[in-house]
């Protein structure tokens, strides 16, 4: 009998140590991200009450004849700008262009360049080589809100969101198992867990239509 009790205690101790380890590691990985997403959850929920002062910047440059000739004879469809042209424009306008697809027509090339917290566009007149560029910056709150939504943030941020979500799942699941192990000593464990389920469920059913 004592052997069974000792074995059960050892098994419980093993799971407690393992779950605590995974729980604190996942919480460390999630900490900054959870703070960011909690804060931007509030700012997104009150977006209509938070005033923004967009800053609009306009620039005009002239594409050199050699680069204008490098544009080729494409007259429709979507395709990136030639690398040399994109590099030259990026340096002159201070805006990364890279391999973004542009909209080609006989008269102009139009490039939309949205990013978190900002929108930008560029137009190239194919006949004259005149380049018009406009960027609208909506501020840091908008920038963080867009990161929260993954809006125009690129593939690297998308991968981060996936890894962050997995770490949050590990944090929550290990927390649930720790609750299970400690529930006998903490009688209000499951009522509190149930409250966390029932409150949002009732709000959704009664007030969201």
KABELMO-V971910 format. One line per field, one symbol per residue. ss: DSSP state (2 for helix, 1 for strand, 0 for the rest). psi: psi as a letter, one per 30 degrees, with the letter a starting at -180 (. if undefined). Layout:
# KABELMO-V971910
ss->???
psi->???
This chain:
# KABELMO-V971910
ss->02222222222222222222222222222222222222222222202220000011111111002222200000000111002222222222200000001111000111110010011111111000011111111002222222222000022222222222222222222222222222000000222222222222222222200
psi->eeeeeeeeeeeeeeeeeeeeeeeeeeeeefeeeeeefeefeeeefheffjkkikkkkkkklkkleeeefffagkflaklllkeeeeeeeeeefhkkebgkkljkleelkkkkillkglkllkkjjfefgkkkkkkjkgleeeeeeeeefgkhfleeeeeeeeeeeeeeeeeeeeeeeeeeffeefjfgeeeeeeefeeeeeeeeeefj.
